[in-house]
Amino acid sequence: EVLVQTRYPRHALYHALARHDYVGFANATLAERREAQLPPFVYQALLRAEARTLEAALAFLGQAAAALAEVPAAERVTVYDAVPMTIVKVANVHRAQLLLESASRASLLATLRAWQSVLRTLKGVIRWSIEVDPLDI
């Protein structure tokens, strides 16, 4: 016997669990994700920046987004606004992120390859990383 405590007892997930209907739940979830253009129907990458101040991290991400204009493959990539991460400050380091998305994995990866050399030229005391197919946005 398994007990589940939730604020959302009517959520489709719990009904599917109670009916042991993995296939039905998976099909419904995939249909929702296709309609919303979420993975696995689009491909994503996150540029994360860490700095002494949130403003510095966001400024770096703004420069990084502007630098995409120099990357030919980026025309097939959607770039969203830079935002603070869910947990903004860890050990006195401020964190922010920039989401990139494309319907084409090849376009996304080509953009990231070309963009990395541009990112290395940007000034600032910033630690940055790129995560492809991020688990958490």
PLY file of the C-alpha trace (Angstrom):
ply
format ascii 1.0
element vertex 137
property float x
property float y
property float z
element edge 136
property int vertex1
property int vertex2
end_header
0.00 0.00 0.00
1.26 3.46 -0.90
0.01 6.73 0.56
0.40 9.94 -1.40
-0.10 13.31 0.24
-0.87 16.12 -2.20
-2.66 19.42 -2.58
-3.90 18.24 -5.98
-5.76 14.96 -5.42
-7.76 15.38 -8.66
-4.69 15.67 -10.86
-4.71 13.22 -13.77
-1.44 11.70 -12.55
-3.05 10.33 -9.39
-6.05 8.96 -11.26
-3.72 7.17 -13.68
-1.68 5.81 -10.77
-4.79 4.46 -9.08
-5.84 2.74 -12.34
-2.28 1.52 -13.08
-2.64 3.27 -16.45
0.92 4.25 -17.34
0.31 4.10 -21.10
-2.77 6.34 -20.93
-0.98 8.85 -18.72
2.14 8.84 -20.89
0.10 9.36 -24.07
-1.91 12.22 -22.53
1.23 13.87 -21.17
3.04 13.59 -24.51
0.02 15.12 -26.29
0.05 18.05 -23.84
3.79 18.53 -24.31
3.46 18.43 -28.11
0.72 21.07 -28.02
2.73 23.28 -25.64
5.92 22.79 -27.70
7.88 21.34 -24.78
10.54 18.61 -24.85
10.77 16.09 -26.35
9.15 18.03 -29.23
11.62 20.93 -29.03
15.24 21.04 -27.92
16.54 23.31 -25.18
19.78 24.60 -23.72
20.43 26.85 -20.74
23.25 29.32 -20.38
23.79 29.77 -16.65
25.83 32.62 -15.19
27.21 33.08 -11.68
28.57 36.41 -10.43
29.10 38.51 -7.32
25.90 40.43 -8.06
22.67 39.52 -9.80
23.04 42.59 -11.99
26.42 41.35 -13.26
25.03 37.90 -14.05
22.04 39.38 -15.90
24.27 41.86 -17.76
26.51 39.02 -18.94
23.48 37.07 -20.15
22.21 40.18 -21.94
25.56 40.51 -23.74
25.48 36.81 -24.53
22.00 37.08 -26.04
23.05 40.09 -28.12
26.12 38.17 -29.33
23.84 35.56 -30.90
23.28 38.04 -33.74
26.81 37.10 -34.89
25.94 33.39 -35.06
24.33 32.39 -38.40
22.72 29.18 -37.10
20.94 31.18 -34.37
18.20 32.29 -36.76
16.41 28.98 -36.07
16.79 29.33 -32.30
14.43 31.15 -29.95
16.13 33.03 -27.12
14.12 33.95 -24.04
14.86 36.77 -21.61
17.51 36.24 -18.97
16.00 35.59 -15.55
17.28 34.92 -12.03
17.43 31.23 -11.18
14.86 29.81 -8.77
17.45 29.82 -5.99
19.15 33.09 -6.84
21.93 33.23 -4.27
24.11 30.34 -3.10
27.22 30.93 -0.96
27.19 34.66 -1.81
27.10 33.93 -5.54
24.18 35.24 -7.60
22.84 33.04 -10.39
20.80 33.71 -13.52
19.97 31.83 -16.71
19.09 32.29 -20.37
16.96 29.69 -22.18
17.48 28.78 -25.84
15.03 26.60 -27.73
14.77 25.17 -31.24
12.66 22.71 -33.18
15.93 21.45 -34.68
18.56 19.79 -32.50
21.14 20.31 -35.25
20.45 24.07 -35.33
20.63 24.33 -31.56
23.93 22.43 -31.36
25.45 24.40 -34.26
24.45 27.62 -32.53
25.97 26.50 -29.23
29.25 25.45 -30.89
29.66 28.81 -32.63
28.40 30.81 -29.64
30.89 29.36 -27.15
33.85 31.10 -28.79
31.94 34.40 -28.64
31.04 33.84 -24.98
34.71 33.35 -24.09
35.47 36.88 -25.33
32.88 38.59 -23.11
34.38 40.54 -20.22
33.46 40.23 -16.57
34.10 38.16 -13.48
31.57 35.53 -14.42
31.44 31.77 -14.24
29.19 30.38 -16.94
28.08 27.01 -18.22
25.81 25.62 -20.90
23.48 22.73 -20.18
21.88 20.93 -23.11
18.52 19.24 -22.43
18.28 20.79 -18.96
16.35 18.82 -16.37
15.37 21.92 -14.42
14.60 25.35 -15.82
0 1
1 2
2 3
3 4
4 5
5 6
6 7
7 8
8 9
9 10
10 11
11 12
12 13
13 14
14 15
15 16
16 17
17 18
18 19
19 20
20 21
21 22
22 23
23 24
24 25
25 26
26 27
27 28
28 29
29 30
30 31
31 32
32 33
33 34
34 35
35 36
36 37
37 38
38 39
39 40
40 41
41 42
42 43
43 44
44 45
45 46
46 47
47 48
48 49
49 50
50 51
51 52
52 53
53 54
54 55
55 56
56 57
57 58
58 59
59 60
60 61
61 62
62 63
63 64
64 65
65 66
66 67
67 68
68 69
69 70
70 71
71 72
72 73
73 74
74 75
75 76
76 77
77 78
78 79
79 80
80 81
81 82
82 83
83 84
84 85
85 86
86 87
87 88
88 89
89 90
90 91
91 92
92 93
93 94
94 95
95 96
96 97
97 98
98 99
99 100
100 101
101 102
102 103
103 104
104 105
105 106
106 107
107 108
108 109
109 110
110 111
111 112
112 113
113 114
114 115
115 116
116 117
117 118
118 119
119 120
120 121
121 122
122 123
123 124
124 125
125 126
126 127
127 128
128 129
129 130
130 131
131 132
132 133
133 134
134 135
135 136
